[in-house]
Amino acid sequence: EGMAGNLAYIVAQDVADANAVWITEVWKDAASHKASLGLPQVQAAIAKARPIIAGFGTSAEVIPVGGKH
């Protein structure tokens, strides 16, 4: 909530690994995402999640070319 430029934030469980999740973030632009990282609520969420994050797997930056909202 309250993250300017955030269009979607989706958390999904991996069907092959019950201990893994996929997080998809959709932002208006890179600057909006970067600005969100300085928000107090985002910093608090990162601090809370850090102990349960074993590591980061695959990451990809993409440019949407279609879809439906």
N, C-alpha and C positions, 0 to 999 in steps of 0.2 A: 504494500500500500504506500502511496505517496511518493513514488519514484517517477519523476517527470521523464518522459521518453520511453518508459517501459511499456511495451505493447502486449507482452505475454511472458509468463513464467510458468513452465510446466515441469513437474516432477513426476517421473514414472519409474516403476519397479522393473528391473531386468527379469524377463521370464526365465532366463537360463541360470541366474544367480540371485537368490533371494536376499543376499547381502549387498547387492549392487543397485544403484539408482542412476538414472539418466536425468540430467537437468538441462532443459532447453530454455534459453532466454532470448527474447526477441526485443530489440531496441530500435528506436527511431534512428539513432546514429551512435557512433563510437563515443562521441563526447558525452552523450546522455548516460551511457554505461559508466564511463570513467567518473562522472560527477556523482553517480549513485554510490560509488565505493567510499565516498567521504561522509555519507549520511550516518548519523549516530545509530539509527535502527539497523542499518546494514552492517556497520562495524560490530554491533552487539550480536547479530545473527551469525556473522563469521566467527566471532569468538566462541559462541555457544556450540557451533558445529565442528570447530577445529578438532576437538578430542575424538570425534567419531569418524573423521575423514582419514581413511587409510592411505589415500593417494588419489591422484587424478589420472584417469585413463585417457581415452581418446578425446581430443578437442578439435573442433573445426569452426572456422569463421566463414560464414556464407553470405551471399547476397540474394535475398528473395526475388524471384522473378514472376510469381503468381500465387494464387491461393484465394481463400475466401475468409472474410472476417465476419 
